[in-house]
Amino acid sequence: MYMQSLPTRFDPMLYVRRAYEGEGRLSLKTMARLQNRLLDQEGEITYQVAFGVDAQSIKFVRGQVTGICHLQCQRCLESVDYNLYQEFQLGLVRSEQEADQLPQQYEPLILDEDCETISMTDLVEEEILLALPIVHVHEEGQCSVKVPVAAQAPVVDQEQQQKPRVNPFAVLKELKDLKQK
């Protein structure tokens, strides 16, 4: 099936009625809210979307966003490529009350009564923000900074696990017991 590219702004209800399917590319440079999360603004994001109405008469937009984002490793501060893949399924609603009634598989996309169009860039940017990790580091062994052994999870052998733990407050309990006698 041939998919068309969406315009920058569009009427989602019109696309729902037409059961529209489309795809497109957006430059990371056009996404202002992403700028402080990325190391640079190079690259493009590819998206695919499908509009429709499900069996419960819920108007929806489903899709996916893919691309490569350049993030800064929080360990070595060098560039690390993040392979972005985010699927989304949004229920189109007009109020918070309608959003509360959506089935769990849908995230709400609340459409203002006054506004008849939405921005594809804003929609894709929001999904990217949700997909990005809060703190990103290189994979194990790829970072130029080595993690100190003390920062790694301690290795506990079988003998240590079987030894009874000494309660540091046992001495206080003994003193309390002696005082009560």
Protein Blocks (a to p, Z undefined) as FASTA:
>chain_A
ZZddddfbdcfklmmmnopacdddddfklmmklmmmpmblgdcddddddddddfkopacd
ddddddddddddfklopacdddddddddddddfbfklmmmpcfkbccddddfklmbdcfk
lmmmmmmmmmpcfbdcddehiafbdcdfklpccdddfklmmpccddfklmmmmmmmmmmZ
Z
